[in-house]
Amino acid sequence: YDSLFGKRQTNCVTVLNYQDQVVPKIDYAIWLHFKTCPDELKRILSKHKFDAVKLSTKKWNEKVPYSENIKWFSPNKLGDSIMVYEYSTNDSRNIQTIWSNLDSTEVFVRDIFD
C-alpha cells in the first residue's frame, strides 16, 4: 500500500486483500482491496488528475478485465452505486483505476505498470 500511494497520513487503512505485480510484463497489475477513511482516499486521488464517474451496479455484470483469477476482486459489491476513478499517463504505460463506495470507506484498486 505505502509503496503504491506513499506514506499514509492516517491509521484508518486496513488492507483486506492484495496481489502484487511480482514480475512486470508477466504479472498484469497490482490488485488491492482495502478499507479507509474519506481523507485518505482524498489524499490518494490528489496524486494524479483522475477522471471520475458514478456508476450504478444494479445490472452490472461486468468483470474487471484480467481479474478472472482473483476471486476476491469484486468492485460491484461496494453498493448499488459506486465511484470509479481512472488515471493514465500520456503513453498509457501506467493506468490506475480506483473503485470506491460512495462514502469513500472501501476501495478496490488495479494499478497497471508496463
Number of C-alpha atoms within 10 A of each C-alpha: 16 7 6 9 12 11 9 13 10 10 9 14 17 13 14 13 13 18 14 14 16 11 9 13 11 9 14 18 24 19 20 20 24 17 17 18 17 15 14 19 18 11 14 15 16 10 11 13 12 16 11 14 11 14 14 12 16 10 8 10 8 10 12 12 6 9 15 10 7 12 7 15 21 15 23 23 11 18 13 14 16 22 19 21 18 19 19 17 12 8 7 12 10 14 17 19 19 22 25 26 20 17 10 18 18 22 24 24 22 22 21 20 17 13
